[in-house]
Amino acid sequence: MHEAKPSRTALRVAIRRASHQILDRPLVFADPLALRIIGSEQASKLETDRDNTASRSLRAWMAVRSRYAEDQLTHAIREGVEQYVVLGAGLDTFAYRNPHAGLRVFEVDHPATQQW
């Protein structure tokens, strides 16, 4: 870990989620903030070097994982859940995209990743 930088793992996961937004159709997981959260430098690399991104199966796995978690959260909210804790949040964007009024979201990760 480097101060004021996200972990490499968090950045790689976020890059794969962003890649899914521009390379895959149909989208399994829509995240309009995916490109913004990785930073303009990384987003530019994805836009210009589409052949040098993670494999389609790895992108799909990341997208499905996120979609499944958020679908399960929606079901839990219907059952009365009022808070959501994302451990190892990395560069997850759910807190910014949260469509559930009244849901309290807590993201926990290394301080440098969260600060960035």
C-alpha positions, -999 to +999 in steps of 0.1 A: +000+000+000+011+035-008-003+065+009-029+084-011-033+056-036-058+028-039-045-007-035-035-025-067-062-050-061-089-024-057-078-006-088-076-038-109-112-048-099-124-013-106-107-013-141-124-046-149-158-032-139-151-002-160-140-023-190-173-042-187-191-009-192-174-002-225-167-036-240-195-060-231-231-061-244-255-068-230-244-053-197-247-076-168-240-048-143-246-011-151-223+012-133-223+048-147-196+058-123-171+029-131-150+050-155-149+081-133-138+062-102-107+047-118-094+082-127-090+099-161-056+083-169-068+048-165-101+056-182-082+070-212-062+038-214-093+017-215-109+038-242-078+038-265-065+003-259-096-019-260-076-050-271-054-049-240-080-053-213-088-082-190-103-113-205-140-113-211-145-141-186-128-122-158-147-090-166-179-111-166-171-127-133-165-092-117-198-079-132-218-109-121-203-107-086-214-071-082-248-077-098-255-106-075-245-087-044-267-058-052-297-080-063-294-098-029-293-064-011-325-054-029-342-086-016-329-080+019-342-044+019-376-057+011-373-079+043-364-048+064-326-045+062-317-008+068-279-008+065-253-023+042-216-028+051-191-034+023-160-049+037-130-046+015-149-020-005-120-010-027-133+014-053-169+002-052-194+028-063-226+015-047-226+043-020-228+069-048-254+049-068-276+038-039-312+038-051-326+028-017-339+058+003-330+054+039-304+027+034-272+035+054-241+024+036-208+018+053-176+011+033-146-003+050-112-007+034-076+004+039-074+041+047-053+050+016-078+033-007-107+051+009-089+084+009-081+082-028 
